[in-house]
Amino acid sequence: MDGSNPKTEETSKDATSAILGATELPDSKVPSGNRRDKPVVPGSRLILFLSLAIIGGVADLWSKSFIFNWRGLPGDKDIWWVVEGYLGIETAVNIGAVFGLGAGKGTIFATFSIIAAIGICIWLFWFKAAASLWLTTALGLVSGGIIGNLYDRLGLWWVDEQGYFVEWQSGVRDWILFQVPGVPFLDPWPNFNIADSLLVVGAGMLLYQSFFPGNLADSDGKETPTDDQNEPESAAQRG
């Protein structure tokens, strides 16, 4: 007999285990000192973001170059219909913003695009928004659209020797024609391109999350446990 009390030792061990268990953190969290821990951005999020942005931008620029080489400048050839009367290919140069809005403000839009791209990177990887797969995907698509249209806004496609109009120097090449005869605003819808489509889809995803956030902003797609949810476990540990 060493004089020790077995029940006391067992109680001490249980208390130690409870303390150690309470201090364990999930793999996706780091200590912050706040009530909720800050999310850690997985390296795969950066790869996903860059892949969407680069592939989206390249797809847009390649399609513009191919279509304009095939169909020529605006007015050179008639519409090439994919679905007669509804969906076709027609080259156009948009000196406004998305879908022809804000004509004549190309330099302003180019500046805004650069600022937006910088802001997206800061939001995702400085403020850790990239912990959300949904946000990373949405902003990757938006960035791909920014890259495609910014290239045109900066006049990198414009060639003076070929007699392009000066107004086109900050214009964006469009080629997708969509219309629904007899329907207001859709007869026709302003010509657009892949970059415009990426911007709209990405913006739609952001809008969806703003109205129906659910678990989309979570780093692992699961709800963060609340204090109430932890109470039964804590009670079991105390027992």
Beta strands, then each sheet from edge to edge (+ up, - down):
strand 1: 29-30
strand 2: 38-39
strand 3: 80-83
strand 4: 87-94
strand 5: 172-178
strand 6: 189-192
sheet 1: 1+ 2-
sheet 2: 3+ 4- 5+ 6-
end
